[in-house]
Amino acid sequence: MASNAQRDATPRSNPLRRSHDHRSKSGSLVAAIVTQVVLVLLTVSIIVIAPRLQEDPVTILPKTVYLPQRTLEHQAALAEFHQYASTPAALETISTQSLLADALPDLPAVSPDETFLIDIQGPIVDSLALLDGSDLESVLAALDSSGAAVDFFGIEENAERYVILIDCSNSMFERSRNRVLRRFDFQTIKAEAQRLVEQLNANTLFNVAIYEGGSLAWKPYLVPGNTTNKHVASEWIQAINEHPSASISSRRSSGPKLIEGGGTRLDTGLKQAFSFDPDVIFVVTDGEINRGNFKRIPEEEILQAIDELQSPLTEKVRIHLIHYETAVAKESEIAAMRAIASRNQGQFRRIKATELD
C-alpha cells in the first residue's frame, strides 16, 4: 500500500510544457541556419564580388631614354677624355713687333741707270742634256718607254715581254771529237743571259726556261723586270747544273715542267715559251733537234709545229736563234735554225763555244 501511495505522490509531466520546449528547440535551429547562410553570403561577396567591382591597378613608370650603342660609347669616351685631359698651359702671346727695331733703315738710293731687266729671250736649257751620261737619264728613258731595248749576243730588240730559252742538253757541255772528249764553258751563256736580264726595266715582263728532253721554266708566268725579280732570276740562271747527266726530270724550280720524251726537244721548249704569251723569244742551242735515240726531227715538222703555235696570235712572236757552236754543225741543222728565225721575224747568230782546259 505504501508503494502505491508513493507512485501516486510523484507528479506527472505537463503536456503543455513539452510542446513549449519543442518549439524553442526548432527556433534555435532555424536561427542557426539563417546565421550560417548570412555568413556564407557575406564571405562570397567579399571574396568574389567585391574584387570584380574594383578597377585594375595601373603602374606608372618614369620615361627612360635609350641611346644607341655607338652614342653611349662616344659619350663614355668623351667623359673619360675630359676626365684625364688637362687644361693647356697658358702661353704668353708673342708679338712680332717686339722682335723688330724701333725703326727700319732707309733703303739705298738706286739710279735708274743701274736697273736691269731679265732677258727672257735666251736659249731654253734642255733638261735631258743636263742628264747626259748619267744613270738618271737611263731611268727617265725607261719610264718614258713601255718596253726595254736589249742586246743579246749582238741581236738588238725592243719589246715588253721576253722569254729566254736555253738548250741544256749534254752536247751543250761536252762533245767527243776524234775520240777526244771536249768540255765547253757554259758560263758564257749564263753571263749573257744575266746581262740581258739586267737590261730590263720595271715596264717589261720576262721569264727564263731551259730544255732538253723536256722543258722547265723559272716561273709559272712572266714577271716584272724589277730589281728583286732580276736578282732572283740571275741567281737561278747561275745555279743551272752544268753536269752533262743532269736532266729536266731531276732539276728543281717553282715554274712548270713539260716532259715530252728524250732527246733535244726544241719543239717542247718553244711550246712552253709560247704559253707565256711573249713578244720575243731568244733561243740558245747547239743546233741538235731530235727525239729519243737521236731521231732527228725534220725541219718541216718543227716549222709546222711553230706555225701552229703562231696561228691563233694577232701578232707573231719574234724568235731569235743563237747557234752555240760546240762542234762542226751539220748543214741541215744550220738550215733549220735559219728557217726558224727568218720565218718568225727573227735573226740568226753563230757563237763559237769556248773550250775548257
NULUM-655035 format. One line per field, with one value per residue (C-alpha): residue number from 1; x, y, z. Coordinates in steps of 0.2 Angstrom, whole numbers, plus 2048, in hexadecimal, padded with zeros to 3 digits. Last residue first. Example, Ala and Ser with C-alpha at 12.3 -4.5 7.8 and 13.67 -1.06 7.14 Angstrom:
2
num	[2  1];
px	[844  83E];
py	[7FB  7EA];
pz	[824  827];
//
This chain:
357
num	[357  356  355  354  353  352  351  350  349  348  347  346  345  344  343  342  341  340  339  338  337  336  335  334  333  332  331  330  329  328  327  326  325  324  323  322  321  320  319  318  317  316  315  314  313  312  311  310  309  308  307  306  305  304  303  302  301  300  299  298  297  296  295  294  293  292  291  290  289  288  287  286  285  284  283  282  281  280  279  278  277  276  275  274  273  272  271  270  269  268  267  266  265  264  263  262  261  260  259  258  257  256  255  254  253  252  251  250  249  248  247  246  245  244  243  242  241  240  239  238  237  236  235  234  233  232  231  230  229  228  227  226  225  224  223  222  221  220  219  218  217  216  215  214  213  212  211  210  209  208  207  206  205  204  203  202  201  200  199  198  197  196  195  194  193  192  191  190  189  188  187  186  185  184  183  182  181  180  179  178  177  176  175  174  173  172  171  170  169  168  167  166  165  164  163  162  161  160  159  158  157  156  155  154  153  152  151  150  149  148  147  146  145  144  143  142  141  140  139  138  137  136  135  134  133  132  131  130  129  128  127  126  125  124  123  122  121  120  119  118  117  116  115  114  113  112  111  110  109  108  107  106  105  104  103  102  101  100  99  98  97  96  95  94  93  92  91  90  89  88  87  86  85  84  83  82  81  80  79  78  77  76  75  74  73  72  71  70  69  68  67  66  65  64  63  62  61  60  59  58  57  56  55  54  53  52  51  50  49  48  47  46  45  44  43  42  41  40  39  38  37  36  35  34  33  32  31  30  29  28  27  26  25  24  23  22  21  20  19  18  17  16  15  14  13  12  11  10  9  8  7  6  5  4  3  2  1];
px	[AC2  AB1  AAB  AA2  A93  A93  A84  A79  A6B  A59  A4C  A39  A29  A23  A26  A38  A3C  A35  A3C  A4E  A4D  A47  A55  A62  A5C  A5B  A6D  A74  A7D  A90  A90  A8B  A84  A77  A6B  A61  A4F  A43  A30  A24  A13  A06  9F8  9E5  9EA  9E0  9EC  9FC  9FC  9F7  A04  A11  A0C  A0C  A1E  A23  A1C  A23  A35  A33  A35  A45  A44  A52  A4C  A3F  A39  A44  A48  A5B  A60  A6C  A5E  A5A  A48  A42  A2F  A27  A15  A11  A00  A07  A00  A0B  A1B  A14  A10  A21  A2A  A20  A24  A37  A36  A48  A46  A3A  A27  A1A  A1D  A16  A1B  A13  A1C  A21  A31  A3A  A44  A43  A36  A3E  A4E  A60  A6C  A76  A7A  A77  A6A  A61  A65  A6B  A5A  A51  A5C  A59  A46  A46  A4F  A44  A35  A3B  A40  A31  A2F  A1C  A18  A12  A09  A0D  A1E  A30  A29  A2D  A2C  A2E  A3B  A46  A3F  A43  A37  A38  A2A  A27  A1B  A20  A1B  A26  A36  A40  A52  A57  A4E  A58  A68  A63  A60  A71  A79  A70  A75  A87  A86  A83  A96  A98  A9F  AA8  AA9  AB6  AB1  AB3  AA7  A9C  A90  A8E  A83  A76  A76  A6F  A5E  A5C  A55  A50  A3F  A3F  A2D  A29  A1A  A1A  A25  A34  A41  A54  A5C  A6F  A6F  A60  A5E  A4F  A43  A35  A23  A15  A22  A22  A26  A35  A3B  A3A  A44  A51  A53  A55  A64  A6D  A76  A6A  A5F  A62  A5D  A4D  A48  A4B  A4E  A44  A4F  A4E  A3F  A39  A46  A43  A42  A4F  A50  A60  A5B  A4C  A58  A55  A54  A57  A47  A46  A49  A3A  A35  A31  A39  A2F  A2C  A20  A15  A14  A0A  A0A  9FB  A00  9FA  9ED  9EF  9E3  9D5  9D8  9CF  9CC  9BA  9B6  9BC  9B2  9A2  9A5  9A8  999  98F  995  992  980  97E  985  979  969  961  952  948  93E  92D  927  91C  909  902  8EF  8E5  8D5  8C5  8BB  8AA  8B1  8BA  8AA  8A0  8AB  8B4  8AA  899  89C  8A0  891  886  88D  88B  879  876  87E  873  864  868  86B  85B  852  859  856  844  842  848  83D  82E  831  833  822  81A  821  81B  809  809  80D  817  80F  814  819  80D  803  812  816  805  806  816  80E  800];
py	[873  879  87D  88D  88B  895  8A0  8A0  8AC  8AB  8B9  8B8  8BC  8AB  8A3  8AA  8A3  892  891  895  888  87B  87F  87E  86D  867  86D  863  86D  86A  869  874  882  88C  891  89F  89F  8AE  8AB  8B9  8B5  8B9  8C5  8C1  8AF  8A0  89A  89C  88C  882  88B  885  873  875  87B  86D  860  869  868  855  850  845  835  835  826  832  840  84D  85F  861  873  878  882  893  899  8AB  8AD  8BE  8C4  8B7  8AE  8A3  894  898  894  883  87E  885  879  86A  86E  870  85E  858  845  83D  83E  84C  852  864  86B  87A  887  887  87E  86E  863  850  84D  85B  851  852  846  853  85C  86F  870  881  88B  89A  89C  89A  8A8  8B3  8B0  8B5  8C5  8CA  8C6  8D1  8E0  8E1  8D9  8D4  8C1  8B6  8A6  895  89B  894  889  876  86E  85C  850  860  870  880  88E  8A0  8AD  8BF  8CE  8E0  8F1  8EE  8EE  8E1  8E3  8D9  8CA  8CB  8CB  8BC  8B2  8B8  8B2  8A1  89E  8A1  897  888  887  877  866  85B  848  842  833  83E  84B  846  853  85C  869  86D  85B  856  85F  870  87A  88B  894  8A7  8AE  8C0  8CB  8DE  8DF  8E8  8DC  8DC  8CC  8CD  8BE  8C6  8D9  8E0  8EF  8EF  8F1  8FF  90D  91D  915  90C  91D  925  917  918  92A  928  91D  92C  92E  93C  942  954  951  94A  95A  964  976  982  98F  9A1  9AC  9AE  9BB  9C1  9D4  9E0  9EE  9F8  A06  A09  A0E  A04  A0D  A02  9FD  A06  9FC  9F5  9FE  9F8  9E8  9D8  9C9  9D2  9D6  9C4  9C1  9B1  9AE  9A5  994  98D  97B  970  969  957  949  93B  93D  946  937  92B  935  935  922  91F  92A  922  911  916  91D  90D  902  90C  916  911  91E  918  920  91F  910  910  8FF  8FF  8F3  8EB  8F4  8EC  8E5  8D4  8D4  8D6  8C8  8B9  8BA  8C7  8C3  8B0  8B2  8BD  8B0  8A2  8AC  8AF  89D  898  8A4  89E  88C  891  89A  88C  880  88B  88D  87A  878  885  87D  86C  873  87B  86B  862  86F  86E  85B  85D  84E  844  848  83A  838  82A  820  822  81D  80E  809  80B  800];
pz	[5A6  5A2  591  58C  581  571  56F  55F  55D  555  555  558  54E  551  540  540  551  54F  53E  544  551  545  538  546  54B  539  536  544  551  554  567  577  56D  577  569  56F  568  56A  56A  568  56D  560  563  564  56B  567  559  562  56B  55C  552  55F  55D  54A  54B  556  54A  53A  542  545  557  558  561  56E  578  580  575  56B  569  56A  566  574  57C  583  57F  582  582  57F  581  58F  592  5A0  598  589  593  598  586  581  58E  588  575  57A  580  582  585  591  592  594  5A6  5AA  5BB  5C3  5CD  5DF  5DA  5DD  5D0  5D1  5C3  5B9  5B8  5BF  5B7  5AE  5BF  5BD  5C9  5C7  5D8  5CE  5C5  5D6  5DE  5CF  5D0  5E3  5E0  5D1  5DB  5E9  5DF  5D4  5C3  5C6  5C6  5B8  5BE  5C6  5CB  5C7  5B9  5B6  5A5  5A0  597  597  59D  5A7  5AB  5B0  5B3  5AF  5B1  5AD  5B4  5C4  5B9  5B0  5AC  5BB  5B4  5A4  5AE  5B8  5A7  5A1  5B1  5B1  59E  5A1  5B1  5A7  5A4  599  59C  58F  58E  582  577  567  56F  57E  584  595  59D  590  58A  59A  597  5A0  591  598  595  59A  59A  598  599  597  587  580  578  573  56E  572  57E  587  586  58F  58C  59A  598  59C  59B  5A4  5B4  5AD  5A5  5B6  5BE  5B0  5B3  5C6  5C3  5BC  5AB  5A6  5B4  5B1  59F  5A5  5AC  59C  5A1  597  58E  593  58F  5A1  5A5  5B7  5B7  5BF  5CB  5CD  5C1  5CB  5DA  5EA  5FB  609  614  624  634  63E  64E  65F  65C  659  665  670  661  65D  66C  676  680  691  691  69D  6A1  699  6A6  6A9  6A1  6AC  6B1  6A1  697  6A2  6A0  68D  68D  696  68B  67C  682  687  676  66D  677  673  680  68B  694  6A2  6A7  6B9  6BD  6C1  6C5  6C4  6CF  6C8  6CE  6DD  6DA  6D6  6E7  6F1  6E8  6EB  6FC  706  6FE  700  713  716  70E  718  728  724  720  731  73B  732  737  749  74B  743  750  75E  759  758  76A  771  769  771  782  781  77B  78A  796  790  792  7A5  7AD  7BB  7CD  7D8  7E8  7DF  7DC  7EF  7F4  7EA  7F2  804  800];
//
